[in-house]
């Protein structure tokens, strides 16, 4: 049976965390731009955030698919943290999209 090492899983985890964190940075920059009435810039930043979160999500999904295919994984608090970070950022993105809509209405 194929196995993934803790070191390999740590690398995947850090990749997810890095891209999710970059997405978060873009999201909060976008809201700042929207609050200043700079909506084109806000939309561009949200597009960049989406690109980053897609990269993070693909890394996570690829990993989970391997596990579903029978690859053994060690338990990793770091991978759990990476998943939590990604899902939190996705939620923040959804909330901030709505905030940007509100700024546009104002």
N, C-alpha and C positions, 0 to 999 in steps of 0.2 A: 504494500500500500504506500502510495506517495505521501510524503510529509513535508510540511513547511516548517522551517526553523523559526525560533523566536526572533533571531536577528533579521530574517527576511520579513517577518510580520512587523517588526519595529520599523523597517524601512518603508513599508507600505503605509503604516500608521502615520509616520511623520509626513509622508507625501499628502495624505488626506488632510492632516492638520494644517500643513503649510498652505494648500490651496483653499481650504475653507477659511483660514485666517486672512488670506489675501482678499477673498470674496467679501469678508466682513469689513475690511478696510475700505474697499470700493463702495459698499453699501452706505457706510456712514459718511463718506465723502459725498455721495450722491444726495443724501438728505441735507447736508450742509449747503450744497449747491441749490437744491430745490428751495430751501428756506430763504436763499438770497435771490430767488427768482430766475436762476440760471438753469432752466429746464432742459435745454438741449444737452448741456454738460451732465446734468443729473441722469438723463436717459442713457447717455454714453457710459457713464460709470456703472449704472445698473446692468448694462449689457456686458461690461467687463466682469462684473461680479458673477453674472450668470455663467460666463465661460469658465471661470475658476471653480464654481461649485459643481459644474458638470464634470470637470476633470476629477475632482474629489469623489464625486458620486460614482464615476466609472471605476475608479480604483477600488472603492468599497464593494461595489457590485461584482467586479471581477473576482475579488477575494471570497465573497460569500458564495459565488457560483462554484468556485473550486471546492469549497467545503461541502456544498450540496452534491458535488460529483464524487465525494468520498475522500478528498485530500484531508489528511489529519492536520489540525492546527493546535498549537499549545494555547492555553488560556493566556490572554494578554490584556492587562488593565490599560495599556497604552492603546491597543486597538479599540477597546471599549470607549476610551476617552475620545479617540479620533471619530468614531461613529457619533458619539454624543455631540461633539463639536460641530460636525457637519450638519446634523439635524437641527441644532440650535441656530446655526447660521441660515439654513434654509427657512426656518420660521421667522428669523429677523428680516430676511429678504422679503417675505410675504407681507409682514407688517409695514416695512419701510416703503414698499410699493404703494400701499394704501396711504401712507403719510404723504408721499409725493403727489398722489392724486389730489389729496386735500389741499396741499400747497398750490397746486395748479388752479384749483377752484377759487382760492382766495385771491 
